[in-house]
Amino acid sequence: MTARFGQRRVALAAVGVAVAAASTSAILIRLSAAPEPAMAFYRVCFTTLLLLPLARGSGGSFSRRDLLVAGVAGLALAAHFATWFASVDLTTVAASVTLVQTQPLFVAAGAVFLLGATLGRRTVVGIALAIAGVVVLSADGLSGTVAPDPLLGNALALVGAVAAAAYVLSGRSVRQRVPLVPYVLVVYTVAALGLLAVALATDAALLGYPPREWALFLGMAVGPGILGHTLINWALEHVESTVVSVSLVGEPVGSATLAALLFGEVPGILTLAGGAVVVAGIVLVAVSRE
């Protein structure tokens, strides 16, 4: 009992570290001058390379169907990164990170339409609440915000959330049969190849960057990639998924705070109000689906 309690405390601390690390993702994107497809490609590529040493002895085997599903999940993850990275440079950090965090809403909706699940009353209320918040938040794009193209940026963040939900839903069954590291290595490899194709199609430069840019690419992989997503996946084995889901809504708060401190980017009143309503809806959905 004492050992389990201690492990849970470590897992909760890991969740805190993961949320803090994930909060730096949008900041690192803003600090980089590289094209978004190149940034996204190197983040996934470096994350994959950093995870390779863990593959030895991790076990796990893929059936042909599991490989196909993992490939679909990888393409969905590539779409998530491609659209969200573009979003960060078009709208405010607060809006982009809040909207991309609506992923649980689309997971819940996808589970209904694709898996035949049913939604409880609190889940429906949470989704409706979050949608209302999205409308309010996106209205900030009409109120003179300093972002380059807030409406397009907000839309891309929502597309990124849908793609992230597709990544989660498509890989859910495979993760029950295949250990984490082999699974994510296949998914990340496919995602990296997809993002490489996007970079090549858009003529995004892949070489010739100064050391600062390479350091930022590596930071995206180590911080949000390894310390963020990897720790979250590990923590899910030791704490309730509700605790993790609710904790993740701290990412928009952390990102918005860092953006205000580093870039002087203070969210407008509609972004703050709408973001608060979106977060409340996400929390309600996360709690009701446990």
Secondary structure, DSSP 8 states (H G I E B T S, - for coil): -HHHHHHHHHHHHHHHHHHHHHTTHHHHHHH--S-HHHHHHHHHHHHHHHHGGGGTT------HHHHHHHHHHHHHHHHHHHHHHHHHTTS-HHHHHHHHTTHHHHHHHHHHHHH-----HHHHHHHHHHHHHHHHHHGGGGTT-SSSSHHHHHHHHHHHHHHHHHHHHHHHHHHTTS-HHHHHHHHHHHHHHHHHHHHHHTT---S---HHHHHHHHHHIIIIIIIIIIHHHHHTTTS-HHHHHHHHTHHHHHHHHHHHHHH-----HHHHHHHHHHHHHHHHHHHHT-
